[in-house]
Amino acid sequence: MTPETRKLTNVIILGCSFMFVFTAFQTCGNIEQTVIKSINSTQFHGSGYTSLAIIYTVFSASNLLTPSIVALLGSQLSMFISGLVYSAYVAVFIQPYTWSFYLASVVIGIAAAVLWTAQGNCLTINSDENTIGRNSGIFWALLQFSLLFGNLYIYFAWKGEKHISDYNRRTVYTALTVISLVGSVFFILIRKPVSEVQSTENNVPDDEHEPLIRALLTLFCIICRTQEQPSQAVAAFKSAINIFLTKEILLLSVCIAYTGLELTFFSGVYGTCLGATNYFGDEAKSLIGLSGIFVGVGEIIGGATFGLLNKFLSKYLGIGRNPVVLLGLFCHILAYYLIFLNVPNDAPVVSDVGTNEAAYLIPSKFIAIACSFLLGLGDSCFNTQLLSLVGFMYAQESAPAFAVFKFVQSISAAIAFGYSNYLMLQWQLLILCLTAFCGTISFILVEWNAKSSFTSRGYDRI
């Protein structure tokens, strides 16, 4: 296997691992608030929005420390352990208690920070300046398949259901826990790039007749590496702080923060709104799953188009990062306008009985699902280009850079889940529109600066 083939294989395995883990977690988050409203237990008094706010608050607080953890454990082991924590969080819903629910929310917030920092590091060391755009697209497309499978089951299983029974809840979450565990095991299959393997082997003599010397030298290398790791952890933390304070990241943080806000909306709020709209009749609850499916379709199309076809788009059509982000802005603004017209204003905050109110239009299932597709397509436009740009600008400091990326994104997501409990739909949409415009402007400015700064290094526009 050639070095490039091994790196590409690692990226595909990485994407498949995340696909399984997030098939469980994203389906869980999409239906969480609806399921909690239906739980018939005097021992449970949790809120899905509050749980997700806790997750992203802890996530953001942990992000600046996670480069140190990844430096100590390595990206592969970090992702494996984090995957097990994700599985435990999903399993909590099989028999939920308030204390275990909120405790799991705290622990998974830490695990999420470790997981995404390790993912950014793994993606970067398996890429170079010419392949970072392609590999980002491959990873993003595979990740977004996670929105299809779990939500497809939800659509068929919950069709015609007005109330989610305990049996249905346990069946769904048991299956999701197993799927998450499968994804965690997949992390073990990722192999070190050839360059890293060769650098390790160069420290050991090749004489096959000297096994004792080889064993002693290998042990010596391991001991030296262990002694170096604490200093590497400190250096990683300092690097994350320094990167966060650069003018490029401070400016780009506006766009990153927007992706946190819109992530909250399409992954937790919008599905809940559809499930609470009584105008959709007996299909209201199953529309949560169908909405998630079409968000995934939009994500996959966007990831494939602007990641896998980046060379063609750049070379023959002259499409770089900025036009893709502008397309994402157009998709999202159109989706927010249609949602404003189509979904009742009180849908995010009503009880399990739902709302009988209508918006400016009689609620349409077709418009609702079309908006789901636009939300997914727009999200992929923003995220594939942000991953590509950050990976390109900080190729030598990938773990700290992606930790800062997730730090900013998770803070905004935590804030959004916090206000989702209280703000009517129109105010949530207004916040999204304003931050979308500001975020797009900030991205364009940083992209222009990156293009001028890195021209001499063979700048790749996607």
N, C-alpha and C positions, 0 to 999 in steps of 0.2 A: 504494500500500500504506500503510495507516494505521500510526502508530507502534506501537500494540498488536499489530497483525498481524505487523509485522516482528519484534518481540520474541518473539512466540510461535513464529514460523518459525525464529528463531535457536535457541530452546530445543529445537525438534524436530531441527534439523540437528545440534546439539550431542549430543543423545541418540543419533542415528543414527551419528555419528562414533564415539562411545564403544562403541556396539553392535558395530561392525565390529572395532575395535581389541581389545576385550575378548572377542569371540568367539574370537580367536586366543589372547590371553593366558590367559584363564580356562580354556579347554580345555587349553592347554599345562600350566597349573599342576595341573589336575585329574588328568591322566594322567602327570605328570612322573616321580613316584617309581616308578610301575609300569613306565614305559618304560625308565628308567635301570637298573632291576633286570634288564631283558631285553637290554641292550646287550652285544653280544659283541665286545669290543675290549680289547686290552691297553693302549691309549693313553688310556683313559678310566676314571677312578676317582672320579666325582663322586657327590654325594647330592642328591636333590631337596629334601629337608627343609633341608639345609644351605644350598643355593642360595636358597631362599625366605627363610630366616632372614637371610642376607646382604642380600637385596633390602630387607627391611623394616627392618633395622638402618640401612642407608645412607639409606633413605627417611626414617626418623625423624630422623636426624642432619641431613638436608638441608632439612627442612621449615621451620625458622626462617629459613633463608636464601632460600628460593624466592620470598617476596613481593618481594624486591629484584630477582630475575631477571625476574619477571613485570612489574614496574614498568619495567624497562629494555626488554624485548622486546615487551611487550603480550601479552594473553592468547591471541590467535589464533596468532601466530608461536610462542609458547611451546608451545602444544598441538601444532602441526604438527611441530616438531622432536622433541618427546617421543614422538609417534606413530611417527616413523621409528626411534627407539631401541627402542621396543617390538617393531617388526618385525625389527630386527637380533637381539634376544634370541631370538625364536622361531626365526629362521633358523639359530641356532647348533646346534639339534638335528638339522639335516639331515645334518651331518657333525660330531659333537661331539668336542671335545678338552677335557681338564680345565681347561687354562689359559684357553681362550676362554669356557668355560662360566662360570667364576667371575668372570672379567673382565666379561663381559656382565651378570652378576648385580649387580656394583657400579654399572655405568653406568646400568642400568635403574632402580636404586634412586633415583638422582639425578633421572632423567627422570620417574619416577612422582611424586616430590614436586612437580616443576614442573607436571606435567600436572594434578594434582588441585587445586593452588592456583589455576591458571589457570581450571580448570573452575568452581570456586566463585565466582571473580570474574566470569566470563562469565555464570553463572546469575543472580547477584545483580543485575548491571547491566541484565539483561533482565527483571527482575521488580520488583515493588513490594510494599508490605505486604499488599495484597489478592491478589496472584498468586503469592507465593513458595511457598505450600503446593501450589497447582495445578502450578506449573512444576517443583517438586521431584519431585512424583509422576510427571509426564510423563517427566522425565529418568530417574528411577529405573526406571520400567517399560520404557522403550526400552533402557536399559543392560542390564537383566536378560534381554532377548531373546538376549543373547550367550551365555547358558547353554544355549539350546535347540539352535542350529544345529550348532555343533561337536560337542557331545555326542551329537546325533542321528546324525551320521556315525560317531562312535566306536562307538555301540551296534550299528549294522548291520555295520560293517566288521570289528569285533573279535568278533562273535558266534561262539562255538565255539573261539576262539583261547586256547590255554594259554600261548603264548609270543609276544611281539611281535617279528616279524622286522624286519631292517634295511629291507627294501622297504616294509613297512607304515609304519614310522617316517618314512622320507623322504617318502612320499606325503602323509601327514597334515601334516607340518610345512611342506612346500612350499606346500600349499594354505592353511594358516594364515598363512604369511608374506604371501602375496598379499592375503588378506582384511584383514590388519592395514594394509598399504600403502593399500588402498582407503579405509579409515577415516581414515588420516592426511590424504589428499587432501581428504576431506570438510570438514576444519577450515577450509580456505581459503574455503569457501562462506559462512561466518558473516559477516554484515554488521554494521557499527556501528549501535547504536540511533539513532533519528532525533535525539534530544536531543544526542548526541555529535557527529553530523554537522553539525547546525545551529550548535553552538558553535564548530566549526572554521571553518565557512563565514562566520560573522559577523566573523571577523578579516580577510576578504578582500572588497574592494569588488565591487558587483554590476554595475558599468558594463561592458558587454560590449565597449566601444570602448577599453578600457584594459587590454589583455592583458598588456603589459609590467609595468605596476604590479601587476596581480594575481599574476603569476609571481614578482616580487620579494618581495611581501608573503608569499606562500605559503612561499617559501624562508626568509624571515626567521622565520616561525612554526615551521618545522621545526628551524632552528638553535636557537631559544630553547627548544623542547621538549627537544632533545637535551642542552642545557646543564642543564636542570632535572632530567633523569632520574637522575643520580647522587644528588642530594639526595632525590628521591622514593624511591630504593632504600634509602637510609639510614633515611628516615622509616618505610618499610614494615617494616624489620627491628625498629626500636624499637617500633613499634606491635604487632608480633607478640609481643615480650617482655612488653609491658604487658598485652596481652589474656590471655596465658598466666598471669599472676600475679593476675588478678582472681578473687574468691571464686567467682563463677558458673562460670567455666571450670574452676577447680580442682575444684569439686564435680562438675560435669558430666563431668570427665575419667574418673570411675569408670565411667560408662555408656559413654563413648567407648572406653575400654580394653576393656570387655567385647565391643564389636562387633569389635575386633581379634582377640580370642581365638576368638570363634565363627566369624569369617571364616576363620581358619586351619583350624578343624575341618572346616567343610563344603566348603571349596575344595581342601584338600590331604589331610587325614587320613582323612575318612570314606570317600571313594571308594577310597583305598588299602586300607582295612580290608575293604571289600566284595570287591575284587579278590583279596585274600589269603585269603578264606574258602572253603576247598575244598568245604564242604557245598553251595555253590551250583553245583558241577559245572562243565561247560563254559561256562556263562553268566557265570561270576564276573567275567571281564575286561570283558565287554560291560555288566555292571551298573554299572561306573564311569560309562559314558556315560549310561545310563538314570537313574542317580541324579542326575547333573548336570542332565538335562532337567527332572526333577521339582523340583529346587531352583529352577530357572529359572521353572517354572510358579508355584510359591509366591511367588517374588519379583515376578512380573508381576501376579498377582492382588492382592497386597498393595499394590504401587505404584499400580495403577489404582484400587483401592478407597479407599485413604487419601490419595491425591493428587488424582486426577481428580474424585472425588466428594466432595472435602473440604467444599465449600460446602453440599451437601445434608446431609451427615452432621452438620455443625456447626449449621446453621440449624434443621433439622427433627427431628434425633435428639439434638441436644445432645452429640455426641461430639467431644471435643477431643483433645489430644495424649496425656494421661495414660491414658485407656482403651485407646488403640491400643497404647501401650507395654506395658500390663498384658496385653493379648492376646498380644503378642510373647513376654512372659515365660512365659505359659501354654503356648504352642506349643513353646517351646524346652525347658522342663522336661519336658513330656510326651515329646518326641522323645528327650531324653537318657535317660529312664527306659526307653523301649522299646529303644533302642540297647544299653543296659546288659544287657537281657535277651536280646537277639537276636544280638549280635555277639561272637565270641570275644575274650577279654581280651588275648591276645597279638597280635591282628591288626595293630596299627600297626607292629610292630617285627620281624616275621618276614621271611625271605628270599623269593626269587622262587618257591620251591616252595610257599609258602602254609602255612596251618595247618589241621590236622585236628581241632582242638579245637572243642567246642560251648560255647555260653554256657548260661544258665539255661533257654532254650528251644532247640528245634532251629531253626537259622537259617532264617528265612522271607523270601523275596524280597518278598512283599507288605508285610510290616512294614518291611523295609529301605527300600523306595521311599516308603512313607507317611512315614517319618521324614525322608527327603529333602525331601518337600513341606513338612513342618512346619518344618524348618530354614530353608528359603527364605522361607516366609510370616513366620516370626518375625523373620528378619533384615530384611525389608522394613519391618516394623512399627517396629523400632528406628531404622533408618537414615533413612527418610522423615521421621520426627518430629525426629530430631537435625538433619538438613539444614534443615528448616523452622525450628526453634528458633534455631539458630546464625545462619542467614540473616536472621531477624527481629531478633534482639538486636544484630547487628553489621552492619546494612545499609550503613553508611557506611565500614566497615573490613572489607569482605568477604574480600579476599585474605589479609590477616594472620590473620583469624579462621579461615578454612578451612585455612590452613597449620598452625595450632595444632591444629585438629581432626585432621588427618592425622598430625601429629607424635605425638600421644598414641596414636592408633589403630595406627600402624605400629610403635611401640615394643612394644606388647602383642602384635601379630602376630609380630614377630621373636622375642620371648620364647617364644611358643607353638610356633613352628616349631622353635626350639632344643630344647625339651623333648620334642617329638613323636618324636624319634629314640630316646628312652630310656624314657619313661613308658608303663606299661600303660594300656589303654583306661579302666579304672575310675577311675584317678587323674586322667586328663584330663577325664573327665565330671564328677568331683567339683569340680575347679577351675572348670569352666564353670558349674555350678549355683550355687556360692557367689558368683561375680562377677556372675551374672545377677540375683540378688536384690539385691545391693548397688548394682549399676548402675541398676536400676529405681527404687530408693528415691532415689538421687541425682538422677535425671531428674525425678521428681515434685517434689522440693524446688525445683529450679531453675525448673521450669515454673510453679509457684505464685508464685515470686518475680517471674518475668517478667510474669505476668498482672497482678499488683498494680502493677508498675512502669510498664507500658506501656498501662494502661487508657485514659489520656487521649489516646493516639495511635491509638485505634480498633483495639485488640488483636484479632487473628484467631487463633482457637484451634488451627487446623491450618495 
